Amino acid sequence: MDFVKRTVTFDLDVWIGDLDSSDVRDRERYRAARLVLAGLLFCHVEPPDPRYPFQEGAPLRIDLSEPDARHPLAQKLPESAFAGRFYVSNWNAFIHFAGCDADLLWADDGLASPSPSRLFLNVDLDVESTADLTPLVEALAPYTFALERPAGRASFELNEPVMPTDPEPLILEFVRLVKALPSSARALWDGASRRVFDIGIQSGRRPLQEAHHLAPTTLLAAAEVGAEIAFTIYALAVENYADRAG
């Protein structure tokens, strides 16, 4: 699982057998593949049932199932997203997931990772200070996910209500949260040496281009809370540089 690129990868042996065949080799035919979920919104792995031999070092047997409509995260997905779950029979438990794109790559066709179908990843809020940033982290906790950072630094990603499809609404939501900070947390914000809205971009071969716009009012809103706007561009995976012309 790659939290920065918002992807999760499953290496699978996919059953492609024929149940009606009289030949057991045809019935139990498998094909190695890699499933890559991109634009990952969540991946929730349930703990194994303690009555099952979950500690065995054996391959997991999974079955694809419909998403659990009662799952709290599955109830807050954008229209463009999909969800599902794998039942892990070795654990008697599920792996729940949701994302915006998926690629199934067969091993005998080559397992180069797919180029992303979306270049924009997310907006991180990065804060640097010589002071203890814990009160700021706690004040933003109901609305953001705090990424692990060394002392003197804090980084945040939004939980809701916006989804990472365009940077502008995320920046404006961060600005709204900063303006609503209690006085003690706002003092930490104002005293920080750096306050950055960092727009993450994944380089890739597709789409050919992708445009995102920041209105003057958005730039002004960021300036009003003393924040700068930066871009971080992540390299394409090495295996994607080679052409796969047949």
N, C-alpha and C positions, 0 to 999 in steps of 0.2 A: 504494500500500500504506500502510495506517495502522496503525502498530505499537501505538498507544495503544488504539484502538478494536478492534484485532485483526480488520481487514477488508482484503480486497484486491478491486479492481475491474478488470474486463476489459471494454473497449468492443469489440463484435464486429459483424461482418456474418455472420449465421447462414445457412447454405445450407438452403433449404426447397424446393428444386426437385424435379421429378419426373423420375427417370431414364428412365422409360418413355415420356415425352412426345416426340412428333416435332418439337415446337416448341422451338428452342434457348432462347427466352425463358423457357419453363416449366422447362426443365432447369437453367438457370443463374439461378434466382431466389434472391435473398438478402433478408434482413430485418434491419435494424439493431437491436441490443439491447445491454443492459448486464448483465453477470453480476457479482453481488456475493456473495463468500464471506464469511460472518460466523463469529464464534467461531474465527478462524483459528488453527490449530495450527502449521502451517509452510507456507512457500512457497519452494521451492528451484529457482532458475533455473540450469540447467546452462550452462557457457560454450559459445558457438557453436563449431562445427567450423571451424578456420582455413582449411580448403579451400573453404568456402562463402562467398558474397558477403554476409556478415552486416553489413557497413558500409553497405549500400545503404539509402537512406531510403524504402523501399517498405513497404507494409502487410505484416504477417506472415500467412502461411497456417498455420493450426493445425488439428489433428485431435485429438479427445478419445480417450484411451486408458484402459485399465484401469490401476490403480495398480501400481507396481513393488513386488512383495512382498519383493524383496531390499533395498529402500531402508531404511537403518537407522532413520529416523524413522517410516516407515510401520509398523514392527513394534512401536511403543510407543503406539498410539492407544487411547483409551477406546472402549468399545462403542458409545457414542452418536455417534461421529465417522464421517466418510466420507473417502475419499481418491481421488485420480485424478491424471492428468497430461495435459498437452497436448504433442503432438509439433509442433515448429516446423520446418517443412520448409525455411524460409530459412536456418536455423541447423544443421540436422541434429542437433538437441538437444531436450531435454524441459524442461518446467516442471512440477515435482512440487508437489502441494498437498494439504492436508487441513484440514478444518474441521468445524463443528457445524451449519451452516445455509447455505443458498444461495437466492438470488432471481435469476430471469431477468426483466428488465424490457424490454419492447419499446418502441422509440423512438416508434412511432406511437401508443402508449398513454400517452406521457409518461414521462420518465426520473427522476421523483422517487425518491430513495434510499429503500429500505424501512426502516420502523422495525425496530429489532432485535427478535429473538425471545427475547432473553435480556438482562436489564438488568445483571447482575453481569459485570464484565469480568475483573478480576484483583486481586491484592494486590501492591503494590510496597513494598519496604523502602527507606525514605529515611533517610540518615544525614548529619548536618551536623557539621563539626568544623573547628577551626583547624589541626589536624594533618594531615599527609599520610596519606590513607586508602588508599594503594596496597597496603600489607600486608593490610588488611582485604578489599579487592577480590580480591587473589590467594588469600586463604584461602577465600573463598566461591566462587571461580571454578569448581571442579568441579561445583558444585550449582546455580549461578545464572547468569543472564545479566545483566551489568552494563550499565545504560543510560548513555549519554554525558551527563555532567553537568560543570558548571564546577568549578574547584578549590575544595576545602572541602566538596564535596557528593558523595555516591554514592547511586545507586539500583539496586535489584536486583529481578529477577523470577526465580521458581523455574524450573528446567529439568524436574526430576522429583524424586520419583516421583508427585507429585500433579498433577492437571489443574485448570484454573481454572473450576470449576463451582460452588464454594461457598467463601466466604472462610475459614471456621474451620479446615479442615485445612491451608490454606496458611499461616495465621498460626502454627499449632502446628509446622509443619515449619520455618519460619523460627526459631522459638524453639529447636527442637532443634539447628539449625545454629549458632546463637549460643552455646549451652551447650557445643558441641563445638569451639569455636574454640581454636586454640593461644594460649598466654598473651600473646604480643605483639599478636596481632590482637584478643584480648579486651580488652586494656588500651586499645586505640584505641576499641573499642566503648564501654567504660565511660567514657572521657574525652570522648565526643562530646557536643555541646550539644543535639542532637535525635536521637532514634531513633524512627521512625514506621512503623507498619504501615498503609499507605494503601490503603483499599478503594475500587476504582474502580467507579463506577456510571454506566451510559449511560442517559440519560433517553430516553423513547420512548412511543409510543402502545400498544404491545403488548410483552409481555403486560399485562393490566390491572393486575396487581400481582405482586410477587415478594418473598417473605420469606426472609431469612437470619438465623440466630440465632447469637449468640456466648454460649457457656455461661460461668457464673461461673469455672469452672476455666481457661477460655481467657483471660479477662480477667486472672486472677491470674498465669497463665504469662507473659503479656506484661509485666505489672508487675514480675515477678521479674527480668526482664532489662532493666528500666528503659526499656521502650518504651511509647509511646502509640499509640492507634488512632485513625485519622482516616478520613473519607469524602470522596472527590472525585467530584462529579457532573458529567458532561460533557453539554453542551447538545445537544439534538436539532438535526440539520442544518436550515438555514433552509428548504429546499425542502419539508421534511416538515410545516411548520406549516399549510400550506394544505390544506383538505379537497379530496379529489378525487371529490366526489359526481357521479355521471353524470346 
